[in-house]
Amino acid sequence: MAASISVKAVPERILRRLRARAARSRRSLQRELLVILEEAALAEPLAPADLLRRVRALGLRTPSESARMVREDRDAR
């Protein structure tokens, strides 16, 4: 059985990004939101070992390195 969901008070900046994402995917906003919900609901949680493997693949070794990467990404925007 399908159900309808309503999300109220979505900030304008989020709505703009969702609309842009839907347009890039050539989907309606409604369909794009359903795709996002499906991906989130069906995603398998990462085991700690898998998460550690992903972090190491990024080349992070210490908290200060990760903080530096976050700062660089933020400042690039």
mmCIF file of the N, C-alpha and C atoms, coordinates in Angstrom:
data_MODEL
# 
_entry.id   MODEL 
# 
loop_
_atom_site.group_PDB 
_atom_site.id 
_atom_site.type_symbol 
_atom_site.label_atom_id 
_atom_site.label_alt_id 
_atom_site.label_comp_id 
_atom_site.label_asym_id 
_atom_site.label_entity_id 
_atom_site.label_seq_id 
_atom_site.pdbx_PDB_ins_code 
_atom_site.Cartn_x 
_atom_site.Cartn_y 
_atom_site.Cartn_z 
_atom_site.occupancy 
_atom_site.B_iso_or_equiv 
_atom_site.pdbx_formal_charge 
_atom_site.auth_seq_id 
_atom_site.auth_comp_id 
_atom_site.auth_asym_id 
_atom_site.auth_atom_id 
_atom_site.pdbx_PDB_model_num 
ATOM 1   N N  . MET A 1 1  ? 0.844  -1.171 0.000   1.00 0.00 ? 1  MET A N  1 
ATOM 2   C CA . MET A 1 1  ? 0.000  0.000  0.000   1.00 0.00 ? 1  MET A CA 1 
ATOM 3   C C  . MET A 1 1  ? 0.894  1.241  0.000   1.00 0.00 ? 1  MET A C  1 
ATOM 4   N N  . ALA A 1 2  ? 0.635  2.152  -0.881  1.00 0.00 ? 2  ALA A N  1 
ATOM 5   C CA . ALA A 1 2  ? 1.395  3.403  -0.974  1.00 0.00 ? 2  ALA A CA 1 
ATOM 6   C C  . ALA A 1 2  ? 0.784  4.446  -0.052  1.00 0.00 ? 2  ALA A C  1 
ATOM 7   N N  . ALA A 1 3  ? 1.612  5.365  0.378   1.00 0.00 ? 3  ALA A N  1 
ATOM 8   C CA . ALA A 1 3  ? 1.154  6.451  1.250   1.00 0.00 ? 3  ALA A CA 1 
ATOM 9   C C  . ALA A 1 3  ? 1.715  7.759  0.739   1.00 0.00 ? 3  ALA A C  1 
ATOM 10  N N  . SER A 1 4  ? 1.056  8.835  1.089   1.00 0.00 ? 4  SER A N  1 
ATOM 11  C CA . SER A 1 4  ? 1.542  10.172 0.745   1.00 0.00 ? 4  SER A CA 1 
ATOM 12  C C  . SER A 1 4  ? 2.234  10.763 1.955   1.00 0.00 ? 4  SER A C  1 
ATOM 13  N N  . ILE A 1 5  ? 3.315  11.481 1.699   1.00 0.00 ? 5  ILE A N  1 
ATOM 14  C CA . ILE A 1 5  ? 4.080  12.137 2.755   1.00 0.00 ? 5  ILE A CA 1 
ATOM 15  C C  . ILE A 1 5  ? 4.167  13.609 2.422   1.00 0.00 ? 5  ILE A C  1 
ATOM 16  N N  . SER A 1 6  ? 4.021  14.440 3.415   1.00 0.00 ? 6  SER A N  1 
ATOM 17  C CA . SER A 1 6  ? 4.123  15.884 3.217   1.00 0.00 ? 6  SER A CA 1 
ATOM 18  C C  . SER A 1 6  ? 5.260  16.418 4.078   1.00 0.00 ? 6  SER A C  1 
ATOM 19  N N  . VAL A 1 7  ? 6.106  17.233 3.475   1.00 0.00 ? 7  VAL A N  1 
ATOM 20  C CA . VAL A 1 7  ? 7.205  17.864 4.205   1.00 0.00 ? 7  VAL A CA 1 
ATOM 21  C C  . VAL A 1 7  ? 6.942  19.360 4.179   1.00 0.00 ? 7  VAL A C  1 
ATOM 22  N N  . LYS A 1 8  ? 6.819  19.950 5.337   1.00 0.00 ? 8  LYS A N  1 
ATOM 23  C CA . LYS A 1 8  ? 6.491  21.365 5.438   1.00 0.00 ? 8  LYS A CA 1 
ATOM 24  C C  . LYS A 1 8  ? 7.732  22.194 5.753   1.00 0.00 ? 8  LYS A C  1 
ATOM 25  N N  . ALA A 1 9  ? 7.677  23.449 5.375   1.00 0.00 ? 9  ALA A N  1 
ATOM 26  C CA . ALA A 1 9  ? 8.707  24.441 5.717   1.00 0.00 ? 9  ALA A CA 1 
ATOM 27  C C  . ALA A 1 9  ? 10.099 24.055 5.214   1.00 0.00 ? 9  ALA A C  1 
ATOM 28  N N  . VAL A 1 10 ? 10.168 23.593 3.972   1.00 0.00 ? 10 VAL A N  1 
ATOM 29  C CA . VAL A 1 10 ? 11.465 23.276 3.371   1.00 0.00 ? 10 VAL A CA 1 
ATOM 30  C C  . VAL A 1 10 ? 12.151 24.600 3.041   1.00 0.00 ? 10 VAL A C  1 
ATOM 31  N N  . PRO A 1 11 ? 13.368 24.811 3.533   1.00 0.00 ? 11 PRO A N  1 
ATOM 32  C CA . PRO A 1 11 ? 14.066 26.063 3.237   1.00 0.00 ? 11 PRO A CA 1 
ATOM 33  C C  . PRO A 1 11 ? 14.252 26.245 1.722   1.00 0.00 ? 11 PRO A C  1 
ATOM 34  N N  . GLU A 1 12 ? 14.154 27.477 1.280   1.00 0.00 ? 12 GLU A N  1 
ATOM 35  C CA . GLU A 1 12 ? 14.239 27.785 -0.151  1.00 0.00 ? 12 GLU A CA 1 
ATOM 36  C C  . GLU A 1 12 ? 15.529 27.257 -0.778  1.00 0.00 ? 12 GLU A C  1 
ATOM 37  N N  . ARG A 1 13 ? 16.641 27.375 -0.073  1.00 0.00 ? 13 ARG A N  1 
ATOM 38  C CA . ARG A 1 13 ? 17.923 26.918 -0.646  1.00 0.00 ? 13 ARG A CA 1 
ATOM 39  C C  . ARG A 1 13 ? 17.920 25.410 -0.873  1.00 0.00 ? 13 ARG A C  1 
ATOM 40  N N  . ILE A 1 14 ? 17.261 24.660 0.013   1.00 0.00 ? 14 ILE A N  1 
ATOM 41  C CA . ILE A 1 14 ? 17.161 23.209 -0.156  1.00 0.00 ? 14 ILE A CA 1 
ATOM 42  C C  . ILE A 1 14 ? 16.240 22.886 -1.330  1.00 0.00 ? 14 ILE A C  1 
ATOM 43  N N  . LEU A 1 15 ? 15.137 23.593 -1.416  1.00 0.00 ? 15 LEU A N  1 
ATOM 44  C CA . LEU A 1 15 ? 14.190 23.384 -2.504  1.00 0.00 ? 15 LEU A CA 1 
ATOM 45  C C  . LEU A 1 15 ? 14.841 23.656 -3.855  1.00 0.00 ? 15 LEU A C  1 
ATOM 46  N N  . ARG A 1 16 ? 15.642 24.723 -3.941  1.00 0.00 ? 16 ARG A N  1 
ATOM 47  C CA . ARG A 1 16 ? 16.350 25.036 -5.194  1.00 0.00 ? 16 ARG A CA 1 
ATOM 48  C C  . ARG A 1 16 ? 17.287 23.896 -5.584  1.00 0.00 ? 16 ARG A C  1 
ATOM 49  N N  . ARG A 1 17 ? 18.009 23.386 -4.606  1.00 0.00 ? 17 ARG A N  1 
ATOM 50  C CA . ARG A 1 17 ? 18.956 22.296 -4.903  1.00 0.00 ? 17 ARG A CA 1 
ATOM 51  C C  . ARG A 1 17 ? 18.224 21.021 -5.318  1.00 0.00 ? 17 ARG A C  1 
ATOM 52  N N  . LEU A 1 18 ? 17.107 20.733 -4.670  1.00 0.00 ? 18 LEU A N  1 
ATOM 53  C CA . LEU A 1 18 ? 16.332 19.548 -5.044  1.00 0.00 ? 18 LEU A CA 1 
ATOM 54  C C  . LEU A 1 18 ? 15.764 19.688 -6.459  1.00 0.00 ? 18 LEU A C  1 
ATOM 55  N N  . ARG A 1 19 ? 15.270 20.867 -6.780  1.00 0.00 ? 19 ARG A N  1 
ATOM 56  C CA . ARG A 1 19 ? 14.748 21.096 -8.140  1.00 0.00 ? 19 ARG A CA 1 
ATOM 57  C C  . ARG A 1 19 ? 15.858 20.964 -9.178  1.00 0.00 ? 19 ARG A C  1 
ATOM 58  N N  . ALA A 1 20 ? 17.031 21.498 -8.872  1.00 0.00 ? 20 ALA A N  1 
ATOM 59  C CA . ALA A 1 20 ? 18.158 21.400 -9.801  1.00 0.00 ? 20 ALA A CA 1 
ATOM 60  C C  . ALA A 1 20 ? 18.573 19.940 -9.982  1.00 0.00 ? 20 ALA A C  1 
ATOM 61  N N  . ARG A 1 21 ? 18.601 19.201 -8.881  1.00 0.00 ? 21 ARG A N  1 
ATOM 62  C CA . ARG A 1 21 ? 18.956 17.777 -8.959  1.00 0.00 ? 21 ARG A CA 1 
ATOM 63  C C  . ARG A 1 21 ? 17.942 17.025 -9.816  1.00 0.00 ? 21 ARG A C  1 
ATOM 64  N N  . ALA A 1 22 ? 16.659 17.326 -9.620  1.00 0.00 ? 22 ALA A N  1 
ATOM 65  C CA . ALA A 1 22 ? 15.612 16.674 -10.410 1.00 0.00 ? 22 ALA A CA 1 
ATOM 66  C C  . ALA A 1 22 ? 15.770 17.015 -11.891 1.00 0.00 ? 22 ALA A C  1 
ATOM 67  N N  . ALA A 1 23 ? 16.059 18.266 -12.194 1.00 0.00 ? 23 ALA A N  1 
ATOM 68  C CA . ALA A 1 23 ? 16.227 18.679 -13.591 1.00 0.00 ? 23 ALA A CA 1 
ATOM 69  C C  . ALA A 1 23 ? 17.419 17.968 -14.232 1.00 0.00 ? 23 ALA A C  1 
ATOM 70  N N  . ARG A 1 24 ? 18.522 17.856 -13.492 1.00 0.00 ? 24 ARG A N  1 
ATOM 71  C CA . ARG A 1 24 ? 19.701 17.157 -14.026 1.00 0.00 ? 24 ARG A CA 1 
ATOM 72  C C  . ARG A 1 24 ? 19.386 15.697 -14.334 1.00 0.00 ? 24 ARG A C  1 
ATOM 73  N N  . SER A 1 25 ? 18.515 15.107 -13.530 1.00 0.00 ? 25 SER A N  1 
ATOM 74  C CA . SER A 1 25 ? 18.142 13.700 -13.709 1.00 0.00 ? 25 SER A CA 1 
ATOM 75  C C  . SER A 1 25 ? 16.963 13.527 -14.663 1.00 0.00 ? 25 SER A C  1 
ATOM 76  N N  . ARG A 1 26 ? 16.450 14.664 -15.141 1.00 0.00 ? 26 ARG A N  1 
ATOM 77  C CA . ARG A 1 26 ? 15.269 14.661 -16.024 1.00 0.00 ? 26 ARG A CA 1 
ATOM 78  C C  . ARG A 1 26 ? 14.083 13.962 -15.370 1.00 0.00 ? 26 ARG A C  1 
ATOM 79  N N  . ARG A 1 27 ? 13.879 14.313 -14.097 1.00 0.00 ? 27 ARG A N  1 
ATOM 80  C CA . ARG A 1 27 ? 12.753 13.771 -13.342 1.00 0.00 ? 27 ARG A CA 1 
ATOM 81  C C  . ARG A 1 27 ? 11.953 14.919 -12.757 1.00 0.00 ? 27 ARG A C  1 
ATOM 82  N N  . SER A 1 28 ? 10.720 14.621 -12.416 1.00 0.00 ? 28 SER A N  1 
ATOM 83  C CA . SER A 1 28 ? 9.929  15.604 -11.676 1.00 0.00 ? 28 SER A CA 1 
ATOM 84  C C  . SER A 1 28 ? 10.478 15.696 -10.261 1.00 0.00 ? 28 SER A C  1 
ATOM 85  N N  . LEU A 1 29 ? 10.144 16.769 -9.578  1.00 0.00 ? 29 LEU A N  1 
ATOM 86  C CA . LEU A 1 29 ? 10.575 16.906 -8.191  1.00 0.00 ? 29 LEU A CA 1 
ATOM 87  C C  . LEU A 1 29 ? 10.012 15.757 -7.357  1.00 0.00 ? 29 LEU A C  1 
ATOM 88  N N  . GLN A 1 30 ? 8.779  15.406 -7.589  1.00 0.00 ? 30 GLN A N  1 
ATOM 89  C CA . GLN A 1 30 ? 8.140  14.303 -6.857  1.00 0.00 ? 30 GLN A CA 1 
ATOM 90  C C  . GLN A 1 30 ? 8.911  12.994 -7.053  1.00 0.00 ? 30 GLN A C  1 
ATOM 91  N N  . ARG A 1 31 ? 9.267  12.695 -8.295  1.00 0.00 ? 31 ARG A N  1 
ATOM 92  C CA . ARG A 1 31 ? 9.994  11.451 -8.574  1.00 0.00 ? 31 ARG A CA 1 
ATOM 93  C C  . ARG A 1 31 ? 11.396 11.488 -7.963  1.00 0.00 ? 31 ARG A C  1 
ATOM 94  N N  . GLU A 1 32 ? 12.050 12.644 -8.037  1.00 0.00 ? 32 GLU A N  1 
ATOM 95  C CA . GLU A 1 32 ? 13.391 12.772 -7.465  1.00 0.00 ? 32 GLU A CA 1 
ATOM 96  C C  . GLU A 1 32 ? 13.355 12.545 -5.955  1.00 0.00 ? 32 GLU A C  1 
ATOM 97  N N  . LEU A 1 33 ? 12.357 13.096 -5.292  1.00 0.00 ? 33 LEU A N  1 
ATOM 98  C CA . LEU A 1 33 ? 12.228 12.891 -3.845  1.00 0.00 ? 33 LEU A CA 1 
ATOM 99  C C  . LEU A 1 33 ? 11.997 11.422 -3.523  1.00 0.00 ? 33 LEU A C  1 
ATOM 100 N N  . LEU A 1 34 ? 11.203 10.740 -4.339  1.00 0.00 ? 34 LEU A N  1 
ATOM 101 C CA . LEU A 1 34 ? 10.970 9.320  -4.116  1.00 0.00 ? 34 LEU A CA 1 
ATOM 102 C C  . LEU A 1 34 ? 12.262 8.524  -4.304  1.00 0.00 ? 34 LEU A C  1 
ATOM 103 N N  . VAL A 1 35 ? 13.063 8.877  -5.304  1.00 0.00 ? 35 VAL A N  1 
ATOM 104 C CA . VAL A 1 35 ? 14.351 8.207  -5.523  1.00 0.00 ? 35 VAL A CA 1 
ATOM 105 C C  . VAL A 1 35 ? 15.258 8.403  -4.308  1.00 0.00 ? 35 VAL A C  1 
ATOM 106 N N  . ILE A 1 36 ? 15.316 9.624  -3.788  1.00 0.00 ? 36 ILE A N  1 
ATOM 107 C CA . ILE A 1 36 ? 16.148 9.913  -2.608  1.00 0.00 ? 36 ILE A CA 1 
ATOM 108 C C  . ILE A 1 36 ? 15.673 9.087  -1.415  1.00 0.00 ? 36 ILE A C  1 
ATOM 109 N N  . LEU A 1 37 ? 14.374 9.045  -1.203  1.00 0.00 ? 37 LEU A N  1 
ATOM 110 C CA . LEU A 1 37 ? 13.828 8.255  -0.087  1.00 0.00 ? 37 LEU A CA 1 
ATOM 111 C C  . LEU A 1 37 ? 14.126 6.765  -0.264  1.00 0.00 ? 37 LEU A C  1 
ATOM 112 N N  . GLU A 1 38 ? 13.970 6.259  -1.484  1.00 0.00 ? 38 GLU A N  1 
ATOM 113 C CA . GLU A 1 38 ? 14.262 4.837  -1.731  1.00 0.00 ? 38 GLU A CA 1 
ATOM 114 C C  . GLU A 1 38 ? 15.726 4.528  -1.437  1.00 0.00 ? 38 GLU A C  1 
ATOM 115 N N  . GLU A 1 39 ? 16.628 5.376  -1.930  1.00 0.00 ? 39 GLU A N  1 
ATOM 116 C CA . GLU A 1 39 ? 18.054 5.144  -1.700  1.00 0.00 ? 39 GLU A CA 1 
ATOM 117 C C  . GLU A 1 39 ? 18.382 5.148  -0.208  1.00 0.00 ? 39 GLU A C  1 
ATOM 118 N N  . ALA A 1 40 ? 17.809 6.091  0.518   1.00 0.00 ? 40 ALA A N  1 
ATOM 119 C CA . ALA A 1 40 ? 18.084 6.185  1.955   1.00 0.00 ? 40 ALA A CA 1 
ATOM 120 C C  . ALA A 1 40 ? 17.493 5.002  2.714   1.00 0.00 ? 40 ALA A C  1 
ATOM 121 N N  . ALA A 1 41 ? 16.294 4.606  2.358   1.00 0.00 ? 41 ALA A N  1 
ATOM 122 C CA . ALA A 1 41 ? 15.619 3.528  3.086   1.00 0.00 ? 41 ALA A CA 1 
ATOM 123 C C  . ALA A 1 41 ? 16.219 2.159  2.788   1.00 0.00 ? 41 ALA A C  1 
ATOM 124 N N  . LEU A 1 42 ? 16.732 1.977  1.574   1.00 0.00 ? 42 LEU A N  1 
ATOM 125 C CA . LEU A 1 42 ? 17.218 0.664  1.176   1.00 0.00 ? 42 LEU A CA 1 
ATOM 126 C C  . LEU A 1 42 ? 18.723 0.495  1.329   1.00 0.00 ? 42 LEU A C  1 
ATOM 127 N N  . ALA A 1 43 ? 19.415 1.563  1.662   1.00 0.00 ? 43 ALA A N  1 
ATOM 128 C CA . ALA A 1 43 ? 20.875 1.489  1.809   1.00 0.00 ? 43 ALA A CA 1 
ATOM 129 C C  . ALA A 1 43 ? 21.235 0.591  2.986   1.00 0.00 ? 43 ALA A C  1 
ATOM 130 N N  . GLU A 1 44 ? 22.206 -0.242 2.749   1.00 0.00 ? 44 GLU A N  1 
ATOM 131 C CA . GLU A 1 44 ? 22.697 -1.110 3.818   1.00 0.00 ? 44 GLU A CA 1 
ATOM 132 C C  . GLU A 1 44 ? 23.634 -0.309 4.712   1.00 0.00 ? 44 GLU A C  1 
ATOM 133 N N  . PRO A 1 45 ? 23.483 -0.413 6.017   1.00 0.00 ? 45 PRO A N  1 
ATOM 134 C CA . PRO A 1 45 ? 24.402 0.303  6.906   1.00 0.00 ? 45 PRO A CA 1 
ATOM 135 C C  . PRO A 1 45 ? 25.821 -0.253 6.754   1.00 0.00 ? 45 PRO A C  1 
ATOM 136 N N  . LEU A 1 46 ? 26.790 0.638  6.862   1.00 0.00 ? 46 LEU A N  1 
ATOM 137 C CA . LEU A 1 46 ? 28.183 0.218  6.745   1.00 0.00 ? 46 LEU A CA 1 
ATOM 138 C C  . LEU A 1 46 ? 28.652 -0.441 8.030   1.00 0.00 ? 46 LEU A C  1 
ATOM 139 N N  . ALA A 1 47 ? 29.340 -1.548 7.877   1.00 0.00 ? 47 ALA A N  1 
ATOM 140 C CA . ALA A 1 47 ? 29.995 -2.175 9.029   1.00 0.00 ? 47 ALA A CA 1 
ATOM 141 C C  . ALA A 1 47 ? 31.186 -1.299 9.402   1.00 0.00 ? 47 ALA A C  1 
ATOM 142 N N  . PRO A 1 48 ? 31.577 -1.275 10.660  1.00 0.00 ? 48 PRO A N  1 
ATOM 143 C CA . PRO A 1 48 ? 32.718 -0.441 11.069  1.00 0.00 ? 48 PRO A CA 1 
ATOM 144 C C  . PRO A 1 48 ? 33.970 -0.677 10.224  1.00 0.00 ? 48 PRO A C  1 
ATOM 145 N N  . ALA A 1 49 ? 34.246 -1.923 9.872   1.00 0.00 ? 49 ALA A N  1 
ATOM 146 C CA . ALA A 1 49 ? 35.435 -2.223 9.062   1.00 0.00 ? 49 ALA A CA 1 
ATOM 147 C C  . ALA A 1 49 ? 35.324 -1.592 7.680   1.00 0.00 ? 49 ALA A C  1 
ATOM 148 N N  . ASP A 1 50 ? 34.111 -1.591 7.091   1.00 0.00 ? 50 ASP A N  1 
ATOM 149 C CA . ASP A 1 50 ? 33.907 -0.975 5.780   1.00 0.00 ? 50 ASP A CA 1 
ATOM 150 C C  . ASP A 1 50 ? 34.074 0.537  5.859   1.00 0.00 ? 50 ASP A C  1 
ATOM 151 N N  . LEU A 1 51 ? 33.563 1.126  6.920   1.00 0.00 ? 51 LEU A N  1 
ATOM 152 C CA . LEU A 1 51 ? 33.705 2.564  7.114   1.00 0.00 ? 51 LEU A CA 1 
ATOM 153 C C  . LEU A 1 51 ? 35.180 2.938  7.260   1.00 0.00 ? 51 LEU A C  1 
ATOM 154 N N  . LEU A 1 52 ? 35.903 2.181  8.034   1.00 0.00 ? 52 LEU A N  1 
ATOM 155 C CA . LEU A 1 52 ? 37.335 2.433  8.216   1.00 0.00 ? 52 LEU A CA 1 
ATOM 156 C C  . LEU A 1 52 ? 38.070 2.307  6.878   1.00 0.00 ? 52 LEU A C  1 
ATOM 157 N N  . ARG A 1 53 ? 37.701 1.331  6.083   1.00 0.00 ? 53 ARG A N  1 
ATOM 158 C CA . ARG A 1 53 ? 38.313 1.131  4.772   1.00 0.00 ? 53 ARG A CA 1 
ATOM 159 C C  . ARG A 1 53 ? 38.064 2.351  3.873   1.00 0.00 ? 53 ARG A C  1 
ATOM 160 N N  . ARG A 1 54 ? 36.851 2.897  3.913   1.00 0.00 ? 54 ARG A N  1 
ATOM 161 C CA . ARG A 1 54 ? 36.533 4.092  3.119   1.00 0.00 ? 54 ARG A CA 1 
ATOM 162 C C  . ARG A 1 54 ? 37.320 5.304  3.578   1.00 0.00 ? 54 ARG A C  1 
ATOM 163 N N  . VAL A 1 55 ? 37.431 5.467  4.885   1.00 0.00 ? 55 VAL A N  1 
ATOM 164 C CA . VAL A 1 55 ? 38.199 6.593  5.431   1.00 0.00 ? 55 VAL A CA 1 
ATOM 165 C C  . VAL A 1 55 ? 39.653 6.477  5.010   1.00 0.00 ? 55 VAL A C  1 
ATOM 166 N N  . ARG A 1 56 ? 40.214 5.303  5.108   1.00 0.00 ? 56 ARG A N  1 
ATOM 167 C CA . ARG A 1 56 ? 41.623 5.103  4.713   1.00 0.00 ? 56 ARG A CA 1 
ATOM 168 C C  . ARG A 1 56 ? 41.812 5.308  3.217   1.00 0.00 ? 56 ARG A C  1 
ATOM 169 N N  . ALA A 1 57 ? 40.802 4.946  2.422   1.00 0.00 ? 57 ALA A N  1 
ATOM 170 C CA . ALA A 1 57 ? 40.896 5.146  0.973   1.00 0.00 ? 57 ALA A CA 1 
ATOM 171 C C  . ALA A 1 57 ? 40.985 6.639  0.636   1.00 0.00 ? 57 ALA A C  1 
ATOM 172 N N  . LEU A 1 58 ? 40.427 7.481  1.491   1.00 0.00 ? 58 LEU A N  1 
ATOM 173 C CA . LEU A 1 58 ? 40.516 8.932  1.303   1.00 0.00 ? 58 LEU A CA 1 
ATOM 174 C C  . LEU A 1 58 ? 41.887 9.467  1.698   1.00 0.00 ? 58 LEU A C  1 
ATOM 175 N N  . GLY A 1 59 ? 42.670 8.628  2.325   1.00 0.00 ? 59 GLY A N  1 
ATOM 176 C CA . GLY A 1 59 ? 44.004 9.045  2.726   1.00 0.00 ? 59 GLY A CA 1 
ATOM 177 C C  . GLY A 1 59 ? 44.057 9.758  4.062   1.00 0.00 ? 59 GLY A C  1 
ATOM 178 N N  . LEU A 1 60 ? 43.003 9.658  4.855   1.00 0.00 ? 60 LEU A N  1 
ATOM 179 C CA . LEU A 1 60 ? 42.975 10.320 6.154   1.00 0.00 ? 60 LEU A CA 1 
ATOM 180 C C  . LEU A 1 60 ? 43.676 9.450  7.188   1.00 0.00 ? 60 LEU A C  1 
ATOM 181 N N  . ARG A 1 61 ? 44.513 10.057 7.970   1.00 0.00 ? 61 ARG A N  1 
ATOM 182 C CA . ARG A 1 61 ? 45.229 9.302  8.994   1.00 0.00 ? 61 ARG A CA 1 
ATOM 183 C C  . ARG A 1 61 ? 44.980 9.859  10.399  1.00 0.00 ? 61 ARG A C  1 
ATOM 184 N N  . THR A 1 62 ? 44.744 11.162 10.496  1.00 0.00 ? 62 THR A N  1 
ATOM 185 C CA . THR A 1 62 ? 44.538 11.782 11.808  1.00 0.00 ? 62 THR A CA 1 
ATOM 186 C C  . THR A 1 62 ? 43.340 12.716 11.752  1.00 0.00 ? 62 THR A C  1 
ATOM 187 N N  . PRO A 1 63 ? 42.755 13.039 12.918  1.00 0.00 ? 63 PRO A N  1 
ATOM 188 C CA . PRO A 1 63 ? 41.641 13.994 12.929  1.00 0.00 ? 63 PRO A CA 1 
ATOM 189 C C  . PRO A 1 63 ? 42.032 15.358 12.345  1.00 0.00 ? 63 PRO A C  1 
ATOM 190 N N  . SER A 1 64 ? 43.275 15.776 12.538  1.00 0.00 ? 64 SER A N  1 
ATOM 191 C CA . SER A 1 64 ? 43.668 17.084 12.006  1.00 0.00 ? 64 SER A CA 1 
ATOM 192 C C  . SER A 1 64 ? 43.674 17.072 10.481  1.00 0.00 ? 64 SER A C  1 
ATOM 193 N N  . GLU A 1 65 ? 44.020 15.939 9.873   1.00 0.00 ? 65 GLU A N  1 
ATOM 194 C CA . GLU A 1 65 ? 43.980 15.841 8.415   1.00 0.00 ? 65 GLU A CA 1 
ATOM 195 C C  . GLU A 1 65 ? 42.549 15.948 7.903   1.00 0.00 ? 65 GLU A C  1 
ATOM 196 N N  . SER A 1 66 ? 41.634 15.277 8.580   1.00 0.00 ? 66 SER A N  1 
ATOM 197 C CA . SER A 1 66 ? 40.244 15.350 8.134   1.00 0.00 ? 66 SER A CA 1 
ATOM 198 C C  . SER A 1 66 ? 39.689 16.754 8.327   1.00 0.00 ? 66 SER A C  1 
ATOM 199 N N  . ALA A 1 67 ? 40.052 17.407 9.423   1.00 0.00 ? 67 ALA A N  1 
ATOM 200 C CA . ALA A 1 67 ? 39.603 18.788 9.656   1.00 0.00 ? 67 ALA A CA 1 
ATOM 201 C C  . ALA A 1 67 ? 40.139 19.710 8.566   1.00 0.00 ? 67 ALA A C  1 
ATOM 202 N N  . ARG A 1 68 ? 41.381 19.496 8.157   1.00 0.00 ? 68 ARG A N  1 
ATOM 203 C CA . ARG A 1 68 ? 41.980 20.304 7.094   1.00 0.00 ? 68 ARG A CA 1 
ATOM 204 C C  . ARG A 1 68 ? 41.217 20.106 5.788   1.00 0.00 ? 68 ARG A C  1 
ATOM 205 N N  . MET A 1 69 ? 40.879 18.860 5.474   1.00 0.00 ? 69 MET A N  1 
ATOM 206 C CA . MET A 1 69 ? 40.149 18.588 4.235   1.00 0.00 ? 69 MET A CA 1 
ATOM 207 C C  . MET A 1 69 ? 38.767 19.236 4.254   1.00 0.00 ? 69 MET A C  1 
ATOM 208 N N  . VAL A 1 70 ? 38.090 19.187 5.380   1.00 0.00 ? 70 VAL A N  1 
ATOM 209 C CA . VAL A 1 70 ? 36.772 19.810 5.497   1.00 0.00 ? 70 VAL A CA 1 
ATOM 210 C C  . VAL A 1 70 ? 36.897 21.315 5.311   1.00 0.00 ? 70 VAL A C  1 
ATOM 211 N N  . ARG A 1 71 ? 37.908 21.925 5.956   1.00 0.00 ? 71 ARG A N  1 
ATOM 212 C CA . ARG A 1 71 ? 38.135 23.373 5.816   1.00 0.00 ? 71 ARG A CA 1 
ATOM 213 C C  . ARG A 1 71 ? 38.406 23.762 4.370   1.00 0.00 ? 71 ARG A C  1 
ATOM 214 N N  . GLU A 1 72 ? 39.261 22.996 3.707   1.00 0.00 ? 72 GLU A N  1 
ATOM 215 C CA . GLU A 1 72 ? 39.583 23.284 2.308   1.00 0.00 ? 72 GLU A CA 1 
ATOM 216 C C  . GLU A 1 72 ? 38.345 23.181 1.424   1.00 0.00 ? 72 GLU A C  1 
ATOM 217 N N  . ASP A 1 73 ? 37.541 22.174 1.642   1.00 0.00 ? 73 ASP A N  1 
ATOM 218 C CA . ASP A 1 73 ? 36.325 22.027 0.873   1.00 0.00 ? 73 ASP A CA 1 
ATOM 219 C C  . ASP A 1 73 ? 35.364 23.174 1.124   1.00 0.00 ? 73 ASP A C  1 
ATOM 220 N N  . ARG A 1 74 ? 35.203 23.543 2.388   1.00 0.00 ? 74 ARG A N  1 
ATOM 221 C CA . ARG A 1 74 ? 34.310 24.644 2.745   1.00 0.00 ? 74 ARG A CA 1 
ATOM 222 C C  . ARG A 1 74 ? 34.784 25.959 2.136   1.00 0.00 ? 74 ARG A C  1 
ATOM 223 N N  . ASP A 1 75 ? 36.086 26.221 2.215   1.00 0.00 ? 75 ASP A N  1 
ATOM 224 C CA . ASP A 1 75 ? 36.640 27.478 1.706   1.00 0.00 ? 75 ASP A CA 1 
ATOM 225 C C  . ASP A 1 75 ? 36.593 27.553 0.187   1.00 0.00 ? 75 ASP A C  1 
ATOM 226 N N  . ALA A 1 76 ? 36.542 26.406 -0.488  1.00 0.00 ? 76 ALA A N  1 
ATOM 227 C CA . ALA A 1 76 ? 36.498 26.385 -1.946  1.00 0.00 ? 76 ALA A CA 1 
ATOM 228 C C  . ALA A 1 76 ? 35.135 26.795 -2.476  1.00 0.00 ? 76 ALA A C  1 
ATOM 229 N N  . ARG A 1 77 ? 34.125 26.825 -1.639  1.00 0.00 ? 77 ARG A N  1 
ATOM 230 C CA . ARG A 1 77 ? 32.755 27.149 -2.083  1.00 0.00 ? 77 ARG A CA 1 
ATOM 231 C C  . ARG A 1 77 ? 32.534 28.608 -2.150  1.00 0.00 ? 77 ARG A C  1 
# 
